[in-house]
Amino acid sequence: MNILVSINYNYAEQFIILIRSILESNPQANITIYLLHSSLSNENITYFKYYIETPRCTIKAIHVDDEEFTNAPVRFHWSREIYYRLLAPWVLPEEVNRILYLDADIVVINSLRELYDLDLGDYCLAAASHVSGSSYFIHSIRLQLPKGSYYINSGVMLMDLKKMRSLYDKDVILNFIEKRMHTLWMPDQDVISVLYGRHVLPLDTLLYNLDDWHFAISGRAIPKSRRINAIWVRNNTKIIHYSGRNKPWNSKSHSELHQFYNDVKQNLKQMTH
């Protein structure tokens, strides 16, 4: 199973907890972590390996030339590392055809096997969306989304790199960012939704990209079949995404979903003592 992550050292703890959560939830899987970065030192990589590498899990760090994104817009709490996933089809080894990209502010609480083995058919990506209705309409107008495009949340993406390479080359991605930088509110996922939006297989948000907002509205959802609670999440959800500002490592933030992150953190503490 190939996993892709892109971080700087500010997300060191979150990265370790993400990977530990994958290992705990997928005890039979052999995992290769591809880590895209532009600023991590050899000491940083060694530190990660100490907590993460096992006989069935290895890390392959790949340096990205950050100068390619010098003029790329960065807003709110994002850093330029959010763009590196856009170059995955070209910076990863050519023999890597399928990979699951995960943001660092994620924990995995159940098996990823069904998602990872998903038949993509003619699609080049599988991802969930965090917008619908009027929000989607706003994004479609703002970005002039091609008809039939799916506006994704880019925090979880199953990627067929060979198919992505067949659609565009790297220069198309970089030129698009340069040309449209003033319209990119959520930079990387705006780019992906415009260029690849018609080639995305939708995923169930409650299973594969559950955030606080969807957890809250699903607790009172109609129909009843879409109502969920923490017990349902424990038994059914695979991926919890702490998107937005309500982070479990912030002592001033509170959510029922934070317990899943704290569980992994506690297990890690016990492992190292």
Buried (B, 14 or more C-beta within 10 A) or exposed (E): BBBBBBBBBEBBBBBBBBBBBBBBBBEEBEBBBBBBBBBBEEEBBEBBBEBBBEEBBBBEBBEBEBEBBEEBBBEEEEBBBBBBBBBBBBBBEEEBBBBBBBBBBBBBBBBBBEBBEBEBEEBBBBBBBBBEEEEBEEBBEEBEBEEEBBBBBBBBBBBBBEBBBEEBEBEEBBEBBEEBEEEBEBBBBBBBBBBBBBBBBBBEBBBBBBBBEBBEEBBEBEEEEEEBEBEBBEEBBBBBBBBBEBBBBEEEBEBEBBBBBEBBBEBBEEEEE
